[in-house]
């Protein structure tokens, strides 16, 4: 008896020593309040080999872990027994489910513990198993997210994260939730998806968003390896993280001499290192960059400058020559705008400036704080302009909080890692190219490569192969072009292809899967949303949809007359802009009412929350009292004549009302073929266009979107004929 008591006291003392040492070493902290009922299951994300210990340390209740034999053989298994009840399940699979349900019925405080190789962001099997367990147990869920342990020496993904000697570990807890009930049974897949979305929501909620874009950049630089290339571009230039920061301070000092704090400064640059250095140089010195679209012509560009109150534009002389924009430049000068070239700023930088900049780069945070007033996260960080595919571009003011929120929303939904390499050839004057293609990888410390044009179909695939890129961003138009000329090996390193800006055609997805073995994940966004609103990902995706709304986004769908399925989408969330720039050119912002933004899109949202785009409100024609989607007409044309671009418009006919016109690049496109397809497939005859115009050159924007404004300008004589 005395020996047993001595052994018990010794084990308790050892346990206390281990708990105190680990808790102090990792500065273990718990955030959030909870009520742990007898039928409550704790759900956690896997980050390290000691996750179970960390969880057991933080909860005063004695927890129950049901572990497979493989985990029971680990070194920390005996230590865990000091703090928690451990059931070893030798059967696996359905045996695990049976043991789990039994433990819940006995009133144990069970933990849903993933296998050692798994996280909820990348393992679909684990998600479904979690769904099956909760479905059978009929238990409520207490979500717990462990953050910080992935950077420790116990990390399960050492190749994906930079190790830290003493990372701070925090357990984030939310209130219990009931994901399934006997009254409303759901499939295990659906319950599992709810678990995934719940953890995704927690991940986003607990990100620290109270910082400026430049402060977020400095945090990303800490995650980047100091000795490696942080970024590169098509000019052959490359910069380490430290050199990038120093370059921002050096160039920013030149900007300071010609602009004022708080001034909106135009940037007219291609996607390149120079553009990003300029962007963050302005951020460091409290200027607001306004990203100008040089492809839209003088009228739209000058209108944008007037709208935002821009007096000074920074650009590159070499870029102007290469892009043949000399005429545009002369028009801007004649309109009274001040044009400054980066080459001139570079020539004005002396040795003292370089030395000072390098020193500032050694103490970047201290330097940034000293350069101006504290930046409020709700202040405008950047001015962007809508694509102008349906009219004059609008000015969108996005705050630091808006952009960071969208980046963290994406991080909480996709398993990005430190090993990922981003390849971005999309223009930075559009939000998709700027936020997702440039800012996101910089904030996460990922390497990135910039290319100035997505139109170089032969060059880009070989560069993706050469740089071993793992994350690739594009649109349907460009993805189709790459698939035509690229070799199967070119995209072999790519883990994820994210596509947006326009609808991704089914044949594009199929071709990429067959040729490259890569899945395309379609998303949906808008400049006003910084830009991503919904996204398909590896765990939760549905063909034909644009995915699930990102965490933190509220939405409502308002019914519209003549549209039986779906309605007009309104959204609100931390990534949604404050408002548009006032059209009176005062530079003021017209703030949104109650934070709700009218997307102008007609969508349907199914019972699993997947969003499907039916079309723009402006892209519907009213025929016979019914609203007919022009997007649906284009989709049918894409099936009939694949690999070609098609555009449907409607125009008012004095005698017959609105009529649909179909323009197609396919030389054999004709109305009779369209009619035959409509009849054989059982579609509504209202989708049949009044006229089909084959072999038409259809104008597109730099994002690959169809330029409907330009197309409509050529229709003035259609009905007169």
Secondary structure, 3 states (H helix, E strand, C coil): CHHHHHHHHHHHHHHHHHHHHHHHHCCCEEECCCCCCCCEEEEECCCECCHHHHHHHHCCCCEEEEEEHHHHCCCCHHHHCCCCEEEEECCCCHHHHHHHHHHHHCCCEEEECCCCCCCCCCCHHHHHHHHHHHHHHCCEEEEEEEECHHHCCCECCCCCCCCCCCCCCEEEECCCECCCCCCCCCCHHHHHHHHHHHHHHHHHHCCCCCCCHHHHHHHHHHHCCCCCCCEEECCCCEECHHHHHHHHHHHHHHHHCCCCCCCEEEEECCCCHHHHHHHHHHHHCCCEEEECCCCCHHHHHHHHHHHHCCCEEEECHHHHHHCCCHHHHHHHHHCCCEEEEHHHHHHCCCHHHHHHHHHHHHCHHHHHHHCCCCCCCCCEEEEEECCCCCCCCCEEEEEHHHHHHHHHHHHHHCCCCCCCEEEECCCCCCHHHHHHHHHHHHHCCCEEEECCCCCCHHHHHHHHHHHCCCEEEECHHHHHHHHHHCCCCCCCCCCEEEECCCCCCHHHHHHHHHHHCCCEEEEEEEHHHCEEEEECCCCCCCCCCCCEECCCCEEEEEEECCEEEEEEEEEECCCCCCEEECCCCCCCEEECHHHCEEEEEEEEECCCCEEEEEEEHHHEEEECCEEEEHHHHHHHHHHHCCCCCEEEEEEEECCCEEEEEEEECCCCCCHHHHHHHHHHHCCCHHHCCCEEECCCCCCECCCCCECHHHHHHCCCCCCCC
